[in-house]
Amino acid sequence: AISDNELTETTVAEKLAPIQDDYWVVAACVDRLVEDVALQRTLLELGLKRTDRACERAQEAYNHPYEEDEDGSSSDTPSTTKRSASLVSHFQGQPADASLYFLRSVLLERLERLNAYVDICSTIPSKSDVEPEIDEEWEDDPWADDGANGDTKPKATSHLTQGPLSLQDFLSQDLLSTVQLLASQCHFAAVRTLMQQF
């Protein structure tokens, strides 16, 4: 098995994507939670793509249920009840499709949370962006190097700021616990983002 540290987008494309068994690939994508946002998105999108055929079969069963009226004639406009019954019958006869449909719902929820994670991280300043408050009386540090220039502030980073909790925790924890954690750390913009999206 490939560890999380060894897993890359290239590895996913070369090792996982070529596998023909849709259920195996989707289950592998659901099973793996990583800290890298781009890699996690790659896994989620691959898993969703491999559920497309199961969705098409389910849609076909829902749109074209086999039915006859009481007089033996077929109906051109099947009722919602008959469509739903046809879909249930399809999943009972094709348990693999039922499992893929369930796993698809998990992947869609995680993708939505991943997008929210990116949004809330953008509202949280990185440590390098937060400048310590310096009393004016101590601004001229007598212990500073004589040759040091004034441009000693750390540069802002362009990468995604690490949030107050890991991506793995954000994807797996319930949202209420996440909101409570963010609020306890005074990340109110992040709380507002979550409240708006969920």
PyMOL commands that set and color helices and strands:
alter all, ss='L'
color gray80, all
select helices_A, chain A and resi 9-16+22-31+37-49+52-63+80-93+95-123+127-129+136-138+167-172+175-184+188-197
alter helices_A, ss='H'
color red, helices_A
deselect
rebuild
show_as cartoon
